[in-house]
Amino acid sequence: MSVTIKDVAREVGVAPSTVSRTLQDHPSISKGTKEKVRKAMEKLGYVPNAAAQNLAKKYANTIGVVFPVLSSTDRKSNPFYLEAITAMNQEAGKQDVTISIASGETQEELLENVQLMYKQKRVDGFILLYIRKDDPVLNYLVEYNIPYTVIGQPYRYNNGTSSVDNDNQLLGRTAAQYLIDKGHEKILFVTNYEKENVFQERFYGYEKSMEENDLAPFPYAVLKKPEDYAAFEDVLREVQPTACIAIDDMFALRVIQLCNLYGYQVPDDVSVISFNNSIFTSLIHPYITSIDIHTEELGKVAVQQFLLQLKDQQALKQKVLIPHTLIERETVLDRRK
């Protein structure tokens, strides 16, 4: 049987409340008594019940990190989430808090898990790793005034949300302008999702950059289903792009594979640029030119911003923009030469 507070109290000869206050490092208990209690805990192998302690104190000192419902294998394997959660965990350790993951196979299951974690006081609030329209999780957090921070820019509650993000319009503009400066005029934006703000903002930036340079933007190409991949050959033949902007590095690998499959060499026939600067950029040649969004910084600052909001819920909701860096590699041909 597990050792209880009463067992420790009996060993030391004090009241159970003294043991409880020692666990909370309460100033009313003398240093000598605390030392005796802690030695008894070690001797008996007592392990505090974290859940019970959380019920008795104001903070759980744990942040719930909410993952999106990932609908495709490509997105489930996206290194963005691993890089972000690793950075958050490191920063949480520096701030003496812990991270707990909330996930679900469906949106309903995800909401249930978030609700359960908060009702059981296992977390103080949440950081959302995603943005989607009419998100029931975000609606729940707002309705019950639960502290939260978002990585990204929400569709709703923007003015009342603490957020950390890149300037995704600027990212789209940067990618397009870089290609234009290399002599490309027919540039196609390719993605495997189209509903999220991240894509919409980046595509809008691409459109603006094309228009500012008196070039015609093309409708984006979506590759999600097998028939989409098959139809991409027709898209390449009709548009005849000299360059493609891929929504992220992992998807850029798929675009490069398809170009090769349909007889186009990268970068000689079609150049490719993407976003994130993840490990996928240098797995195989040609190495992918990518825009580094500094995922680690996004995760670290999200933890910092959440804790600021948690300690002072009257504080103004801050929107922090993380700058980006263009990393030139091998997948963009300079057509001016």
Contacts in CASP RR format, 6 or more apart in sequence:
PFRMAT RR
TARGET T0000
AUTHOR 0000-0000-0000
METHOD contacts of the structure
MODEL  1
MSVTIKDVAREVGVAPSTVSRTLQDHPSISKGTKEKVRKAMEKLGYVPNA
AAQNLAKKYANTIGVVFPVLSSTDRKSNPFYLEAITAMNQEAGKQDVTIS
IASGETQEELLENVQLMYKQKRVDGFILLYIRKDDPVLNYLVEYNIPYTV
IGQPYRYNNGTSSVDNDNQLLGRTAAQYLIDKGHEKILFVTNYEKENVFQ
ERFYGYEKSMEENDLAPFPYAVLKKPEDYAAFEDVLREVQPTACIAIDDM
FALRVIQLCNLYGYQVPDDVSVISFNNSIFTSLIHPYITSIDIHTEELGK
VAVQQFLLQLKDQQALKQKVLIPHTLIERETVLDRRK
2 47 0 8 1.000
3 44 0 8 1.000
3 45 0 8 1.000
3 46 0 8 1.000
3 47 0 8 1.000
4 46 0 8 1.000
5 16 0 8 1.000
5 19 0 8 1.000
5 20 0 8 1.000
5 46 0 8 1.000
6 16 0 8 1.000
7 44 0 8 1.000
7 46 0 8 1.000
8 19 0 8 1.000
8 37 0 8 1.000
8 40 0 8 1.000
8 41 0 8 1.000
8 44 0 8 1.000
8 46 0 8 1.000
9 15 0 8 1.000
9 16 0 8 1.000
9 18 0 8 1.000
9 19 0 8 1.000
11 40 0 8 1.000
11 43 0 8 1.000
11 44 0 8 1.000
12 18 0 8 1.000
12 19 0 8 1.000
12 33 0 8 1.000
12 36 0 8 1.000
12 37 0 8 1.000
12 40 0 8 1.000
14 33 0 8 1.000
14 36 0 8 1.000
14 37 0 8 1.000
18 29 0 8 1.000
18 33 0 8 1.000
18 37 0 8 1.000
19 37 0 8 1.000
21 28 0 8 1.000
21 29 0 8 1.000
22 29 0 8 1.000
22 33 0 8 1.000
22 34 0 8 1.000
22 37 0 8 1.000
22 38 0 8 1.000
23 48 0 8 1.000
23 53 0 8 1.000
24 53 0 8 1.000
24 56 0 8 1.000
24 57 0 8 1.000
25 34 0 8 1.000
29 37 0 8 1.000
40 46 0 8 1.000
51 120 0 8 1.000
51 121 0 8 1.000
51 122 0 8 1.000
54 60 0 8 1.000
54 121 0 8 1.000
54 122 0 8 1.000
55 121 0 8 1.000
59 124 0 8 1.000
59 310 0 8 1.000
60 121 0 8 1.000
60 122 0 8 1.000
60 123 0 8 1.000
60 124 0 8 1.000
61 96 0 8 1.000
61 97 0 8 1.000
61 98 0 8 1.000
61 124 0 8 1.000
62 97 0 8 1.000
62 98 0 8 1.000
62 99 0 8 1.000
62 100 0 8 1.000
62 122 0 8 1.000
62 123 0 8 1.000
62 124 0 8 1.000
63 88 0 8 1.000
63 92 0 8 1.000
63 97 0 8 1.000
63 98 0 8 1.000
63 99 0 8 1.000
63 100 0 8 1.000
63 123 0 8 1.000
63 124 0 8 1.000
63 125 0 8 1.000
63 126 0 8 1.000
63 127 0 8 1.000
63 303 0 8 1.000
63 306 0 8 1.000
63 307 0 8 1.000
64 99 0 8 1.000
64 100 0 8 1.000
64 101 0 8 1.000
64 102 0 8 1.000
64 117 0 8 1.000
64 123 0 8 1.000
64 125 0 8 1.000
64 126 0 8 1.000
64 127 0 8 1.000
65 85 0 8 1.000
65 88 0 8 1.000
65 99 0 8 1.000
65 100 0 8 1.000
65 101 0 8 1.000
65 102 0 8 1.000
65 126 0 8 1.000
65 127 0 8 1.000
65 129 0 8 1.000
66 102 0 8 1.000
66 103 0 8 1.000
66 110 0 8 1.000
66 114 0 8 1.000
66 126 0 8 1.000
66 127 0 8 1.000
66 128 0 8 1.000
66 129 0 8 1.000
66 130 0 8 1.000
66 137 0 8 1.000
67 81 0 8 1.000
67 101 0 8 1.000
67 102 0 8 1.000
67 103 0 8 1.000
67 104 0 8 1.000
67 110 0 8 1.000
67 129 0 8 1.000
67 130 0 8 1.000
68 129 0 8 1.000
68 130 0 8 1.000
68 132 0 8 1.000
69 104 0 8 1.000
69 105 0 8 1.000
69 106 0 8 1.000
69 107 0 8 1.000
69 110 0 8 1.000
70 76 0 8 1.000
72 192 0 8 1.000
72 224 0 8 1.000
74 192 0 8 1.000
74 250 0 8 1.000
74 251 0 8 1.000
74 254 0 8 1.000
75 192 0 8 1.000
75 193 0 8 1.000
77 250 0 8 1.000
78 248 0 8 1.000
78 250 0 8 1.000
79 249 0 8 1.000
79 250 0 8 1.000
79 276 0 8 1.000
79 278 0 8 1.000
79 279 0 8 1.000
79 280 0 8 1.000
80 248 0 8 1.000
80 276 0 8 1.000
80 278 0 8 1.000
80 295 0 8 1.000
81 129 0 8 1.000
83 278 0 8 1.000
83 295 0 8 1.000
83 296 0 8 1.000
84 129 0 8 1.000
84 151 0 8 1.000
84 295 0 8 1.000
84 296 0 8 1.000
84 298 0 8 1.000
84 299 0 8 1.000
84 302 0 8 1.000
85 99 0 8 1.000
85 101 0 8 1.000
85 129 0 8 1.000
86 296 0 8 1.000
87 295 0 8 1.000
87 296 0 8 1.000
87 297 0 8 1.000
87 298 0 8 1.000
87 299 0 8 1.000
87 300 0 8 1.000
88 99 0 8 1.000
88 127 0 8 1.000
88 299 0 8 1.000
88 300 0 8 1.000
88 302 0 8 1.000
88 303 0 8 1.000
89 99 0 8 1.000
90 300 0 8 1.000
91 299 0 8 1.000
91 300 0 8 1.000
91 303 0 8 1.000
91 304 0 8 1.000
92 98 0 8 1.000
92 99 0 8 1.000
92 303 0 8 1.000
95 303 0 8 1.000
95 304 0 8 1.000
95 307 0 8 1.000
97 303 0 8 1.000
97 307 0 8 1.000
100 117 0 8 1.000
100 122 0 8 1.000
100 123 0 8 1.000
102 110 0 8 1.000
102 113 0 8 1.000
102 114 0 8 1.000
102 117 0 8 1.000
102 126 0 8 1.000
103 110 0 8 1.000
103 113 0 8 1.000
104 110 0 8 1.000
104 113 0 8 1.000
107 136 0 8 1.000
107 137 0 8 1.000
108 136 0 8 1.000
110 137 0 8 1.000
111 136 0 8 1.000
111 137 0 8 1.000
111 140 0 8 1.000
114 126 0 8 1.000
114 137 0 8 1.000
114 140 0 8 1.000
114 141 0 8 1.000
115 140 0 8 1.000
117 123 0 8 1.000
118 125 0 8 1.000
118 126 0 8 1.000
118 144 0 8 1.000
118 146 0 8 1.000
124 147 0 8 1.000
124 310 0 8 1.000
125 141 0 8 1.000
125 146 0 8 1.000
125 147 0 8 1.000
125 148 0 8 1.000
125 306 0 8 1.000
125 310 0 8 1.000
126 137 0 8 1.000
126 141 0 8 1.000
126 146 0 8 1.000
126 147 0 8 1.000
126 148 0 8 1.000
126 149 0 8 1.000
127 148 0 8 1.000
127 149 0 8 1.000
127 150 0 8 1.000
127 151 0 8 1.000
127 299 0 8 1.000
127 302 0 8 1.000
127 303 0 8 1.000
127 306 0 8 1.000
128 137 0 8 1.000
128 138 0 8 1.000
128 148 0 8 1.000
128 149 0 8 1.000
128 150 0 8 1.000
128 151 0 8 1.000
129 151 0 8 1.000
130 151 0 8 1.000
130 196 0 8 1.000
131 150 0 8 1.000
131 152 0 8 1.000
131 153 0 8 1.000
131 154 0 8 1.000
131 155 0 8 1.000
131 196 0 8 1.000
131 197 0 8 1.000
131 198 0 8 1.000
132 155 0 8 1.000
132 195 0 8 1.000
132 196 0 8 1.000
133 155 0 8 1.000
133 195 0 8 1.000
134 155 0 8 1.000
135 154 0 8 1.000
138 148 0 8 1.000
138 150 0 8 1.000
138 154 0 8 1.000
138 156 0 8 1.000
138 157 0 8 1.000
140 146 0 8 1.000
141 148 0 8 1.000
142 157 0 8 1.000
145 313 0 8 1.000
147 306 0 8 1.000
147 309 0 8 1.000
147 310 0 8 1.000
147 313 0 8 1.000
148 161 0 8 1.000
148 162 0 8 1.000
148 306 0 8 1.000
148 309 0 8 1.000
149 161 0 8 1.000
149 162 0 8 1.000
149 163 0 8 1.000
149 164 0 8 1.000
149 302 0 8 1.000
149 305 0 8 1.000
149 306 0 8 1.000
149 309 0 8 1.000
150 161 0 8 1.000
150 162 0 8 1.000
150 163 0 8 1.000
150 164 0 8 1.000
150 165 0 8 1.000
151 163 0 8 1.000
151 164 0 8 1.000
151 165 0 8 1.000
151 298 0 8 1.000
151 299 0 8 1.000
151 302 0 8 1.000
152 163 0 8 1.000
152 164 0 8 1.000
152 165 0 8 1.000
152 197 0 8 1.000
152 198 0 8 1.000
153 163 0 8 1.000
153 165 0 8 1.000
153 168 0 8 1.000
153 197 0 8 1.000
153 201 0 8 1.000
153 319 0 8 1.000
154 161 0 8 1.000
154 163 0 8 1.000
154 197 0 8 1.000
155 197 0 8 1.000
159 317 0 8 1.000
160 317 0 8 1.000
161 317 0 8 1.000
161 319 0 8 1.000
162 305 0 8 1.000
162 306 0 8 1.000
162 308 0 8 1.000
162 309 0 8 1.000
162 317 0 8 1.000
162 318 0 8 1.000
162 319 0 8 1.000
163 305 0 8 1.000
163 317 0 8 1.000
163 318 0 8 1.000
163 319 0 8 1.000
163 320 0 8 1.000
164 298 0 8 1.000
164 299 0 8 1.000
164 301 0 8 1.000
164 302 0 8 1.000
164 305 0 8 1.000
164 319 0 8 1.000
164 320 0 8 1.000
164 322 0 8 1.000
165 298 0 8 1.000
165 319 0 8 1.000
165 320 0 8 1.000
165 321 0 8 1.000
165 322 0 8 1.000
166 293 0 8 1.000
166 294 0 8 1.000
166 298 0 8 1.000
166 321 0 8 1.000
166 322 0 8 1.000
166 323 0 8 1.000
166 324 0 8 1.000
167 321 0 8 1.000
167 324 0 8 1.000
168 197 0 8 1.000
168 198 0 8 1.000
168 201 0 8 1.000
168 202 0 8 1.000
169 201 0 8 1.000
169 202 0 8 1.000
169 204 0 8 1.000
169 205 0 8 1.000
169 208 0 8 1.000
170 205 0 8 1.000
170 324 0 8 1.000
171 201 0 8 1.000
171 202 0 8 1.000
171 205 0 8 1.000
171 275 0 8 1.000
171 291 0 8 1.000
171 293 0 8 1.000
171 324 0 8 1.000
172 201 0 8 1.000
172 202 0 8 1.000
172 203 0 8 1.000
172 204 0 8 1.000
172 205 0 8 1.000
172 206 0 8 1.000
172 209 0 8 1.000
172 245 0 8 1.000
173 205 0 8 1.000
173 206 0 8 1.000
173 208 0 8 1.000
173 209 0 8 1.000
174 291 0 8 1.000
174 324 0 8 1.000
174 326 0 8 1.000
175 202 0 8 1.000
175 206 0 8 1.000
175 245 0 8 1.000
175 273 0 8 1.000
175 275 0 8 1.000
175 291 0 8 1.000
176 187 0 8 1.000
176 205 0 8 1.000
176 206 0 8 1.000
176 209 0 8 1.000
176 210 0 8 1.000
176 245 0 8 1.000
177 209 0 8 1.000
177 213 0 8 1.000
178 273 0 8 1.000
178 326 0 8 1.000
178 332 0 8 1.000
179 187 0 8 1.000
179 243 0 8 1.000
179 245 0 8 1.000
179 271 0 8 1.000
179 273 0 8 1.000
179 332 0 8 1.000
180 187 0 8 1.000
180 209 0 8 1.000
180 210 0 8 1.000
180 213 0 8 1.000
180 215 0 8 1.000
182 243 0 8 1.000
182 271 0 8 1.000
182 332 0 8 1.000
182 333 0 8 1.000
182 334 0 8 1.000
182 335 0 8 1.000
182 336 0 8 1.000
183 242 0 8 1.000
183 334 0 8 1.000
183 335 0 8 1.000
183 336 0 8 1.000
184 242 0 8 1.000
184 243 0 8 1.000
184 271 0 8 1.000
184 335 0 8 1.000
185 215 0 8 1.000
185 242 0 8 1.000
186 218 0 8 1.000
186 239 0 8 1.000
186 240 0 8 1.000
186 241 0 8 1.000
186 242 0 8 1.000
186 243 0 8 1.000
187 206 0 8 1.000
187 210 0 8 1.000
187 215 0 8 1.000
187 217 0 8 1.000
187 218 0 8 1.000
187 241 0 8 1.000
187 242 0 8 1.000
187 243 0 8 1.000
187 244 0 8 1.000
187 245 0 8 1.000
188 218 0 8 1.000
188 220 0 8 1.000
188 221 0 8 1.000
188 235 0 8 1.000
188 239 0 8 1.000
188 241 0 8 1.000
188 243 0 8 1.000
188 244 0 8 1.000
188 245 0 8 1.000
189 202 0 8 1.000
189 203 0 8 1.000
189 206 0 8 1.000
189 217 0 8 1.000
189 218 0 8 1.000
189 220 0 8 1.000
189 221 0 8 1.000
189 244 0 8 1.000
189 245 0 8 1.000
189 247 0 8 1.000
190 220 0 8 1.000
190 221 0 8 1.000
190 223 0 8 1.000
190 244 0 8 1.000
190 245 0 8 1.000
190 246 0 8 1.000
190 247 0 8 1.000
190 251 0 8 1.000
190 255 0 8 1.000
191 199 0 8 1.000
191 203 0 8 1.000
191 220 0 8 1.000
191 221 0 8 1.000
191 222 0 8 1.000
191 223 0 8 1.000
191 246 0 8 1.000
191 247 0 8 1.000
191 251 0 8 1.000
192 222 0 8 1.000
192 223 0 8 1.000
192 224 0 8 1.000
192 247 0 8 1.000
192 251 0 8 1.000
192 254 0 8 1.000
193 199 0 8 1.000
193 222 0 8 1.000
193 224 0 8 1.000
193 247 0 8 1.000
194 200 0 8 1.000
194 220 0 8 1.000
194 222 0 8 1.000
198 247 0 8 1.000
199 247 0 8 1.000
202 245 0 8 1.000
202 247 0 8 1.000
202 275 0 8 1.000
203 220 0 8 1.000
206 217 0 8 1.000
206 245 0 8 1.000
207 217 0 8 1.000
210 216 0 8 1.000
210 217 0 8 1.000
211 217 0 8 1.000
218 239 0 8 1.000
218 241 0 8 1.000
221 232 0 8 1.000
221 235 0 8 1.000
222 228 0 8 1.000
223 229 0 8 1.000
223 232 0 8 1.000
223 251 0 8 1.000
223 254 0 8 1.000
223 255 0 8 1.000
223 258 0 8 1.000
229 258 0 8 1.000
232 258 0 8 1.000
232 262 0 8 1.000
233 258 0 8 1.000
233 262 0 8 1.000
236 259 0 8 1.000
236 262 0 8 1.000
236 264 0 8 1.000
236 270 0 8 1.000
241 270 0 8 1.000
242 269 0 8 1.000
242 270 0 8 1.000
242 271 0 8 1.000
242 333 0 8 1.000
242 335 0 8 1.000
243 270 0 8 1.000
243 271 0 8 1.000
243 272 0 8 1.000
243 273 0 8 1.000
243 332 0 8 1.000
244 255 0 8 1.000
244 259 0 8 1.000
244 270 0 8 1.000
244 271 0 8 1.000
244 272 0 8 1.000
244 273 0 8 1.000
245 272 0 8 1.000
245 273 0 8 1.000
245 274 0 8 1.000
246 252 0 8 1.000
246 255 0 8 1.000
246 272 0 8 1.000
246 273 0 8 1.000
246 274 0 8 1.000
246 275 0 8 1.000
247 274 0 8 1.000
247 275 0 8 1.000
248 274 0 8 1.000
248 275 0 8 1.000
248 276 0 8 1.000
248 278 0 8 1.000
249 274 0 8 1.000
249 275 0 8 1.000
249 276 0 8 1.000
249 277 0 8 1.000
249 278 0 8 1.000
249 280 0 8 1.000
249 281 0 8 1.000
249 288 0 8 1.000
249 290 0 8 1.000
250 278 0 8 1.000
250 280 0 8 1.000
251 274 0 8 1.000
252 272 0 8 1.000
252 273 0 8 1.000
252 274 0 8 1.000
252 280 0 8 1.000
252 281 0 8 1.000
252 288 0 8 1.000
252 290 0 8 1.000
252 331 0 8 1.000
253 280 0 8 1.000
253 283 0 8 1.000
253 284 0 8 1.000
253 288 0 8 1.000
255 272 0 8 1.000
256 266 0 8 1.000
256 272 0 8 1.000
256 286 0 8 1.000
256 288 0 8 1.000
256 331 0 8 1.000
259 265 0 8 1.000
259 266 0 8 1.000
259 269 0 8 1.000
259 270 0 8 1.000
259 272 0 8 1.000
260 266 0 8 1.000
263 269 0 8 1.000
264 270 0 8 1.000
266 272 0 8 1.000
266 286 0 8 1.000
266 331 0 8 1.000
267 286 0 8 1.000
267 330 0 8 1.000
267 331 0 8 1.000
267 332 0 8 1.000
267 333 0 8 1.000
268 333 0 8 1.000
271 289 0 8 1.000
271 331 0 8 1.000
271 332 0 8 1.000
271 333 0 8 1.000
272 288 0 8 1.000
272 289 0 8 1.000
272 331 0 8 1.000
272 332 0 8 1.000
273 288 0 8 1.000
273 289 0 8 1.000
273 290 0 8 1.000
273 291 0 8 1.000
273 331 0 8 1.000
273 332 0 8 1.000
274 281 0 8 1.000
274 288 0 8 1.000
274 289 0 8 1.000
274 290 0 8 1.000
274 291 0 8 1.000
275 290 0 8 1.000
275 291 0 8 1.000
275 293 0 8 1.000
276 290 0 8 1.000
276 291 0 8 1.000
276 292 0 8 1.000
276 293 0 8 1.000
276 295 0 8 1.000
277 290 0 8 1.000
277 291 0 8 1.000
277 292 0 8 1.000
277 293 0 8 1.000
277 325 0 8 1.000
277 327 0 8 1.000
278 290 0 8 1.000
278 295 0 8 1.000
280 288 0 8 1.000
281 287 0 8 1.000
281 288 0 8 1.000
281 289 0 8 1.000
281 290 0 8 1.000
281 327 0 8 1.000
281 329 0 8 1.000
282 288 0 8 1.000
282 329 0 8 1.000
285 330 0 8 1.000
286 329 0 8 1.000
286 330 0 8 1.000
286 331 0 8 1.000
287 329 0 8 1.000
287 330 0 8 1.000
287 331 0 8 1.000
288 329 0 8 1.000
288 330 0 8 1.000
288 331 0 8 1.000
289 326 0 8 1.000
289 327 0 8 1.000
289 328 0 8 1.000
289 329 0 8 1.000
289 330 0 8 1.000
289 331 0 8 1.000
289 332 0 8 1.000
290 327 0 8 1.000
290 329 0 8 1.000
291 324 0 8 1.000
291 325 0 8 1.000
291 326 0 8 1.000
291 327 0 8 1.000
292 324 0 8 1.000
292 325 0 8 1.000
292 326 0 8 1.000
292 327 0 8 1.000
293 322 0 8 1.000
293 324 0 8 1.000
294 322 0 8 1.000
294 323 0 8 1.000
294 324 0 8 1.000
294 325 0 8 1.000
297 322 0 8 1.000
298 322 0 8 1.000
301 320 0 8 1.000
301 322 0 8 1.000
305 318 0 8 1.000
305 320 0 8 1.000
308 315 0 8 1.000
308 318 0 8 1.000
309 315 0 8 1.000
309 317 0 8 1.000
END
